[in-house]
Amino acid sequence: MSIKLKEIPSVTEVEKDLAGLKTHIKGRPNIDHLIKRILVEKRKKIKKDLLIFVFIILLVIGVMMLSFNN
């Protein structure tokens, strides 16, 4: 009985094969960046809504003051 030994590939061949397997995912979005962007947009919307609310309240107070003076 004879046993055939498998030939072990050299280190350089293995490194070349592994280098070909390593691929970077370029299309992956940065989750932290997206979360930060969502939070910034929410803050802008809240500021805008608050500004509109204050303007309407001031408008109502102005109309009430004019009606009491007449």
C-alpha positions in Angstrom: 0.0 0.0 0.0 1.3 3.3 -1.0 0.0 6.6 0.4 0.0 9.6 -1.8 0.8 12.8 0.0 -0.9 16.0 -1.0 1.3 18.7 -2.2 1.2 21.7 0.2 0.9 25.0 -1.8 3.6 27.6 -1.1 2.9 30.6 1.1 3.1 33.0 -1.8 0.4 31.1 -3.8 -1.9 31.1 -0.8 -1.4 34.9 -0.3 -2.2 35.6 -3.9 -5.4 33.6 -3.7 -6.4 35.3 -0.5 -5.7 38.7 -1.9 -8.1 38.0 -4.7 -10.8 37.0 -2.2 -10.6 40.2 -0.2 -13.1 42.6 -1.7 -14.2 45.8 -0.1 -17.9 46.6 -0.1 -18.0 50.1 -1.5 -21.8 50.3 -1.7 -22.3 49.9 2.0 -23.7 53.1 3.6 -22.2 54.5 6.7 -25.0 53.8 9.3 -23.6 56.4 11.8 -23.7 59.1 9.1 -27.3 58.2 8.1 -28.5 58.3 11.7 -26.8 61.7 12.3 -28.4 63.0 9.1 -31.8 61.9 10.2 -31.4 63.5 13.6 -30.2 66.8 11.9 -33.3 66.8 9.6 -35.6 66.2 12.6 -34.1 69.1 14.5 -34.5 71.4 11.5 -38.2 70.3 11.2 -38.8 70.9 14.9 -37.2 74.4 14.7 -39.3 75.2 11.7 -42.5 74.0 13.3 -41.7 75.9 16.5 -41.1 79.1 14.5 -44.5 78.7 12.7 -46.3 78.1 16.0 -44.7 81.2 17.7 -45.6 83.3 14.6 -49.3 82.1 14.7 -49.5 82.7 18.5 -48.1 86.3 18.1 -50.5 86.9 15.2 -53.5 85.8 17.4 -52.3 87.9 20.3 -51.9 90.9 18.0 -55.5 90.5 16.6 -56.9 90.2 20.1 -55.1 93.3 21.2 -56.5 95.2 18.2 -60.0 94.0 18.9 -59.8 95.1 22.6 -58.6 98.6 21.6 -61.6 99.2 19.3 
